[in-house]
């Protein structure tokens, strides 16, 4: 097998590791590309390409994350991970761990960990790497990695998200939600929301917010019911699509360009959290990005003309 074939076979795994460490599609893709350059430039072939490449992409991701954390501290408003529409790496034996670890809720919990804790947790808990490979990847002893994992588990367990176990029930609830959203059915929306539901958006100061963080079923239903029917009137459309392993949707302008994504956390038959990613810098990997400010101005004109 050539170097290129060996690398391409492992690319989905490498991206999945990098994305969970970084929470960014673009940065994960860059980390994978840099990993290839180092692999291609190495004079010798490693005994295990998987171990070598996984360690390399992990080290690169740790370095990127350390600088990214400084930028995220200065981020305007709520920071959310870049939406991931599909995870390229699949392992039937670890499907539950893979799905849970890529959710927005889990990625936000991972943000609480240090880069080393995060990397150890991802390699060991999500991808079941042996401690010898984990230690080699992060440049620490196996004993140190075990301690890092203990601390990481403690943080994660304290706020670990739980989701609706039945995938079909979760999708059915999402379908009802988006139907009510399209119709502006405030009562119907409220029935689907948990009493303490939260609606949060990430615009990064580069797109108009749908609303500032809103809490409570009544308030969230009122905001959603007031905004989205008007968006549909000006030809904004949405397509249901799984986002970060959870039910969600992609919203587009009349030209089909991406405006934002929406993702739902579902538990006990109700929607617990709604997250919208509106920052155009986080949407380019989905497709051409629309002008959300122009859509906002058109929406305002439509409302004025109806009065």
Secondary structure in CASP SS format (residue, H / E / C, confidence):
PFRMAT SS
TARGET T0000
AUTHOR 0000-0000-0000
METHOD secondary structure of the structure
MODEL  1
X C 1.00
X C 1.00
X H 1.00
X H 1.00
X H 1.00
X H 1.00
X H 1.00
X H 1.00
X H 1.00
X H 1.00
X H 1.00
X H 1.00
X H 1.00
X H 1.00
X H 1.00
X H 1.00
X H 1.00
X H 1.00
X H 1.00
X H 1.00
X H 1.00
X H 1.00
X C 1.00
X C 1.00
X H 1.00
X H 1.00
X H 1.00
X H 1.00
X H 1.00
X H 1.00
X H 1.00
X H 1.00
X H 1.00
X H 1.00
X H 1.00
X H 1.00
X H 1.00
X H 1.00
X H 1.00
X H 1.00
X H 1.00
X C 1.00
X C 1.00
X C 1.00
X C 1.00
X C 1.00
X C 1.00
X C 1.00
X H 1.00
X H 1.00
X H 1.00
X H 1.00
X H 1.00
X H 1.00
X H 1.00
X H 1.00
X H 1.00
X H 1.00
X H 1.00
X H 1.00
X H 1.00
X H 1.00
X H 1.00
X H 1.00
X H 1.00
X H 1.00
X H 1.00
X H 1.00
X H 1.00
X H 1.00
X H 1.00
X H 1.00
X H 1.00
X C 1.00
X C 1.00
X C 1.00
X C 1.00
X C 1.00
X C 1.00
X C 1.00
X C 1.00
X C 1.00
X C 1.00
X C 1.00
X C 1.00
X C 1.00
X C 1.00
X C 1.00
X C 1.00
X C 1.00
X C 1.00
X H 1.00
X H 1.00
X H 1.00
X H 1.00
X H 1.00
X H 1.00
X H 1.00
X H 1.00
X H 1.00
X H 1.00
X C 1.00
X C 1.00
X H 1.00
X H 1.00
X H 1.00
X H 1.00
X H 1.00
X H 1.00
X H 1.00
X C 1.00
X C 1.00
X C 1.00
X C 1.00
X H 1.00
X H 1.00
X H 1.00
X H 1.00
X H 1.00
X H 1.00
X H 1.00
X H 1.00
X H 1.00
X H 1.00
X H 1.00
X H 1.00
X C 1.00
X C 1.00
X C 1.00
X C 1.00
X H 1.00
X H 1.00
X H 1.00
X H 1.00
X H 1.00
X H 1.00
X H 1.00
X H 1.00
X C 1.00
X C 1.00
X C 1.00
X H 1.00
X H 1.00
X H 1.00
X H 1.00
X H 1.00
X H 1.00
X H 1.00
X H 1.00
X H 1.00
X H 1.00
X H 1.00
X H 1.00
X H 1.00
X H 1.00
X H 1.00
X H 1.00
X H 1.00
X H 1.00
X C 1.00
X C 1.00
X C 1.00
X C 1.00
X C 1.00
X C 1.00
X C 1.00
X H 1.00
X H 1.00
X H 1.00
X H 1.00
X H 1.00
X H 1.00
X H 1.00
X H 1.00
X H 1.00
X H 1.00
X H 1.00
X H 1.00
X H 1.00
X H 1.00
X H 1.00
X H 1.00
X H 1.00
X C 1.00
X C 1.00
X H 1.00
X H 1.00
X H 1.00
X H 1.00
X H 1.00
X H 1.00
X H 1.00
X E 1.00
X E 1.00
X E 1.00
X E 1.00
X E 1.00
X E 1.00
X E 1.00
X E 1.00
X E 1.00
X E 1.00
X C 1.00
X C 1.00
X C 1.00
X C 1.00
X C 1.00
X C 1.00
X C 1.00
X C 1.00
X C 1.00
X C 1.00
X C 1.00
X E 1.00
X E 1.00
X C 1.00
X H 1.00
X H 1.00
X H 1.00
X H 1.00
X H 1.00
X H 1.00
X H 1.00
X H 1.00
X H 1.00
X H 1.00
X H 1.00
X H 1.00
X H 1.00
X H 1.00
X H 1.00
X H 1.00
X H 1.00
X C 1.00
X C 1.00
X C 1.00
X E 1.00
X E 1.00
X E 1.00
X E 1.00
X C 1.00
X C 1.00
X E 1.00
X C 1.00
X C 1.00
X E 1.00
X C 1.00
X E 1.00
X E 1.00
X E 1.00
X E 1.00
X E 1.00
X C 1.00
X C 1.00
X C 1.00
X C 1.00
X C 1.00
X E 1.00
X E 1.00
X E 1.00
X E 1.00
X E 1.00
X E 1.00
X E 1.00
X E 1.00
X E 1.00
X E 1.00
X C 1.00
X C 1.00
X E 1.00
X E 1.00
X E 1.00
X E 1.00
X E 1.00
X E 1.00
X E 1.00
X E 1.00
X C 1.00
X C 1.00
X H 1.00
X H 1.00
X H 1.00
X C 1.00
X C 1.00
X C 1.00
X C 1.00
X C 1.00
X C 1.00
X E 1.00
X C 1.00
X C 1.00
X H 1.00
X H 1.00
X H 1.00
X H 1.00
X H 1.00
X H 1.00
X H 1.00
X H 1.00
X H 1.00
X H 1.00
X H 1.00
X H 1.00
X H 1.00
X H 1.00
X H 1.00
X C 1.00
END
